């Protein structure tokens, strides 16, 4: 069994939060894989590889959800 890397775990956490909640594209958007790494667009202005995201904790609230 292959143990996921820290980057893979963060990617899985972000994907689970995105799947379970409606994030506006100006909050977080998955951009796909580039050079073997998952990339995200944060706050509609920062393109970030998952390896540069140190941690991800979702508090269960998405601005604009259920309004």
Long-range contacts (C-beta under 8 A, 24 or more apart in sequence): 7-37, 7-38, 7-50, 7-51, 7-53, 8-50, 10-50, 10-53, 10-55, 10-56, 11-38, 11-50, 13-56, 13-58, 14-40, 14-50, 14-53, 14-56, 17-56, 17-58, 21-58, 21-60, 21-62, 21-65, 22-62, 22-64, 22-65, 23-62, 24-62, 24-63, 24-64, 27-62, 27-63
